[in-house]
Amino acid sequence: MLNKVCLIVFLFFSIPSFAGDQATMGKTKLTFTIVAPKSLSQEGKQLFLSHAEWMKSTHHHTGPQALLSYDVSEMNELTNPTDLKSKPTGNVIFILSEIYETDAGVEDHFARTPDWKDWPKFDKWLKKCKVTKVSAAKIFNSLTWNGK
């Protein structure tokens, strides 16, 4: 009996330690995965640099429309995505990830998009790539440690 009580107490106190900082739980995430031919990768990188500057200067930092996190990553697409030493396909994958306080942030973002000077170029570039868009997914599981 004592062993069961000890196990329950251990589990009760240890579960939160595995959860990390859950500051993004319940927030709204916008994610685009873009597979671009290698010949279009430099153009994509330049467009994302412009996009980041626009985001920085136009998006809310507080309140229900707040942009909480923004990042873009890239890597060569691999023939076997789980083997980092596998042969590249010749394409480049870009992953855009934005986290907002609520869906209102995504709605605000899309309302502002036509004002971005490079939006027509970005839209044209996207049409030359394979794109998966997830506009407003709720984060239900999160492990973050604030860069520590």
C-alpha positions in Angstrom: 0.0 0.0 0.0 2.8 2.4 0.9 4.5 1.7 -2.4 1.2 2.7 -4.3 1.0 5.9 -2.3 4.6 6.7 -3.0 4.1 6.0 -6.7 1.0 8.2 -6.9 2.8 11.0 -5.1 5.8 10.7 -7.4 3.6 10.7 -10.5 1.6 13.7 -9.3 4.8 15.8 -8.7 6.8 14.5 -11.7 4.2 15.0 -14.5 4.5 18.8 -14.6 8.3 18.5 -14.8 8.0 16.7 -18.1 5.6 19.3 -19.5 8.1 22.1 -19.9 6.9 25.7 -20.1 3.5 25.5 -21.7 3.2 29.2 -22.7 2.0 28.2 -26.1 -0.8 25.8 -25.0 -4.1 26.8 -26.6 -2.5 29.4 -28.8 -3.0 29.5 -32.6 -0.3 28.4 -35.0 0.0 29.2 -38.7 2.4 26.9 -40.5 3.3 26.8 -44.2 5.6 24.0 -45.5 7.0 25.0 -48.9 9.0 22.6 -51.1 10.8 24.8 -53.7 13.0 23.7 -56.6 16.7 24.6 -55.7 16.6 27.2 -58.5 13.9 29.1 -56.6 15.4 28.8 -53.1 17.4 32.1 -53.1 14.3 34.0 -54.2 12.4 32.3 -51.4 15.0 33.3 -48.8 14.9 36.9 -50.0 11.1 37.0 -49.8 11.2 35.6 -46.3 13.7 38.2 -45.2 11.3 40.9 -46.5 8.4 39.1 -44.9 10.1 39.1 -41.5 10.7 42.9 -41.6 7.1 43.5 -42.6 5.9 41.2 -39.8 8.1 43.0 -37.3 6.9 46.4 -38.2 3.1 45.7 -38.6 2.0 43.0 -36.2 0.7 43.3 -32.7 2.9 42.5 -29.8 0.2 42.3 -27.1 -3.5 41.5 -26.9 -5.7 38.9 -28.6 -4.1 39.6 -32.0 -0.5 39.4 -30.7 2.2 37.6 -32.7 4.0 35.5 -30.1 6.5 33.7 -32.2 7.8 33.9 -35.8 10.4 31.7 -37.5 11.3 30.4 -40.9 13.6 27.4 -41.3 15.1 25.7 -44.4 16.9 22.6 -45.3 17.6 20.5 -48.4 14.8 18.0 -49.0 16.2 14.5 -48.5 15.2 11.2 -50.2 14.8 9.8 -46.7 13.7 12.5 -44.3 14.6 10.5 -41.2 18.2 9.9 -42.4 20.1 13.2 -42.4 22.8 11.6 -44.5 20.5 10.5 -47.3 20.8 12.0 -50.7 19.2 15.4 -51.4 16.3 15.5 -53.9 17.4 18.8 -55.3 14.6 20.7 -53.6 14.7 23.0 -50.6 12.0 22.9 -47.8 11.0 26.1 -46.1 8.9 26.0 -42.9 7.1 29.1 -41.8 5.8 29.0 -38.3 3.8 31.8 -36.6 2.2 31.6 -33.2 -0.6 34.0 -32.3 -2.4 34.6 -29.0 -5.8 33.8 -30.7 -7.4 33.2 -34.1 -7.9 37.0 -34.3 -4.1 37.3 -34.9 -4.3 35.1 -38.0 -7.3 37.0 -39.2 -5.5 40.3 -38.7 -2.4 38.9 -40.5 -4.4 37.9 -43.5 -6.2 41.2 -43.6 -2.8 43.0 -43.6 -1.2 40.7 -46.2 -2.1 42.8 -49.3 -0.2 45.7 -47.7 3.1 43.8 -47.8 5.0 45.3 -50.7 6.3 41.9 -51.7 3.0 40.0 -51.4 2.5 39.8 -55.2 6.0 38.3 -55.7 5.6 35.9 -52.7 2.2 34.7 -54.1 3.7 34.2 -57.5 6.7 32.3 -55.9 4.4 30.1 -53.9 2.5 29.1 -57.1 5.8 27.6 -58.4 6.3 25.5 -55.3 4.5 22.7 -53.5 2.8 24.2 -50.5 1.0 22.8 -47.5 -0.9 25.5 -45.5 -2.2 25.2 -42.0 -3.8 28.6 -41.2 -5.1 28.4 -37.6 -4.3 25.2 -35.7 -4.8 25.1 -32.0 -1.7 24.0 -30.0 -2.7 21.2 -27.7 0.7 19.9 -26.7 3.7 22.0 -26.1 7.2 21.6 -24.7 9.2 24.8 -24.6 11.9 25.9 -22.2 12.3 29.5 -23.3 15.6 28.9 -25.0 17.2 27.4 -21.9 
